[in-house]
Amino acid sequence: MKIYAHRGASRYYPENTLQAFEKALELGATAIELDVHNVEGTLVVFHDRRLDEISSGSGYIDQITLSELSQITVQGQPIPTLWQVLEYVGGRCEVNIELKGFNTVKPLIKLYPEAITQFGFRIDQLLISSFKHPELAEFKKSHPQAHIAPLIEGVPLDLAATASKLNAVAVNLSLNFINQEMIDDVHLKGMKVNVFTVNNKHDFEEMKALGVDGIFSDHLEF
């Protein structure tokens, strides 16, 4: 069962920073997860739309300039661009890129082939996910070979059919709604199941017993 370092090694260093991703690789992570927003056409790595909670900034991240963003820190660490993170990782592990903010698809459509050719990623090392399924469909239309995984929180009428329509390779499901029937349904359609967010040992063992393929966790020592 694969463990995705949730926002990097976020128990050790500020989440979604280069320090956190560096630590994740140091700890032997084979996959990391991160979130992106669009700031003036550039994808930046940050979880919330609001800056206030964990950074030195305020307001919405998609309503500031890149120059203003460069002055904002998360516990002293700069907010990196997706380009910087992918350049740093350089194909050493899988990266799950969650399209979190508004208007993230077009910049990713442009960046994706450059990441493959310039930074040494294989196609199966970049997994694009989002709760916004139309955006995944738009991205997949531009890059049919890309690996995508719809994020789903809840129990849809037909989970596997939803993912199959997108030609997804995996489905990222909430721990709060996961059950054996959902997992089996996805597996029967030839897709993988990843579960977010698994942060205690009991849940970890349960996910292993259910046969999920991957988990997103702050605890890489599982």
SEROSE-13339 format. One record per residue (C-alpha): x, y, z. Coordinates in steps of 0.25 Angstrom, whole numbers, plus 2048, in hexadecimal, padded with zeros to 3 digits. Example, Ala and Ser with C-alpha at 12.3 -4.5 7.8 and 13.67 -1.06 7.14 Angstrom:
2
8317EE81F/8377FC81D/
//
This chain:
222
800800800/80680D7FB/807819805/8068277FF/80D831808/80183A80A/806848807/814843809/81A83F816/81084981D/81384382B/82184882A/821855822/81685F81D/80C858813/80E85A804/81C860805/82985B7FF/82E85880D/82284E80F/824848801/833847804/831840811/82783680B/831832801/83B83080C/832827813/83181E807/823823802/81F81D7F5/8148277F3/8108357F7/80383C7F6/80284B7F4/7F78567F1/7F88617E7/7F186F7E4/7F38787D9/7FA8857DC/7FB88E7CF/7FB8827C6/80687B7CF/80286E7D7/8078707E5/8078657F0/7FE8687FC/7F1862802/7E786C806/7E28777FD/7E3880809/7F188480D/7EE88881C/7EE87B823/7FC876821/80488181A/80888F81C/7FF894811/7F0897811/7E4897808/7E388D7FC/7EF8877F6/7E98887E8/7E78977EA/7F589B7EC/80189D7E3/80D8947E1/8158A07E7/80D8A17F3/80D8917F5/81C8927F5/81C89A802/813890809/818884811/813878818/81A877825/82687E81F/826876812/82287B804/8168767FD/81C86F7F1/81786E7E3/8138607DD/81E8627D3/8288637DF/8238577E6/82384E7D9/8318537D6/8368507E4/82F8427E4/83483F7D6/82D8327D4/83282C7E1/8248287E6/8168297E1/80F8367E3/8008387E5/7FC8467E0/7EE84A7E6/7E78557DE/7E285D7EA/7E086B7E5/7D98727DA/7DE8727CB/7E98687CE/7E785F7C2/7ED8687B6/7FA86A7BE/7FB85C7C1/7F88587B2/8048607AE/80D85C7B9/80A84D7B9/8138497AC/81E8527B1/81F84B7BE/81F83D7B7/82A8427AD/83384B7B6/8328447C4/8328367C1/8248317C5/81E8257BF/80F8277BC/80B81E7C7/8138267D1/8098327D0/7FB8307D5/7F183C7D3/7E683C7DC/7DA8467DF/7CC8467E5/7C984E7D9/7C78437CF/7C484C7C3/7D28527C4/7D88447C4/7D08417B8/7D684D7B1/7E484A7B5/7E283B7B0/7DD8407A3/7EA8487A1/7F383D7A6/7EC82F7A4/7F88277A9/7F882F7B6/7F48287C3/7E882E7CB/7E082B7D7/7D38317DB/7D28357EA/7C58317EF/7BF8347FD/7B282C7FF/7AC8207F9/7A88237EA/79D81B7E3/7A78147DB/7B58167DF/7BD80E7D5/7B58137CA/7B88217CE/7C781F7CD/7C68167C1/7BF8217B9/7CC82A7BC/7D581E7B8/7DB81F7C5/7E68167CB/7E28187D9/7D781D7E2/7DB8257EF/7D18237F9/7CE828807/7D1820813/7C3824819/7BC81D80E/7C481180A/7BF80380A/7C27F5803/7B77F67F9/7BD8047F4/7CB7FE7F3/7C67F17EC/7BE7FA7E2/7CA8027DE/7D47F67DD/7CA7EF7D4/7CB7FA7CA/7DA7F97CB/7DD8067D3/7E48087E0/7DF80D7ED/7E68187F5/7E181D803/7E282A80A/7E682D814/7EB82281D/7F2826829/7F181B834/7F680D835/7E8807836/7E380D829/7F080A822/7EE7FB826/7DF7FB821/7E3801814/7ED7F6812/7E37EC815/7D97F280C/7E37F1800/7E58007FD/7F08037F4/7F58107FA/7F381A806/7F6828808/7FC82A816/80483481E/80B828825/81582281B/81A818826/80E80F824/
//
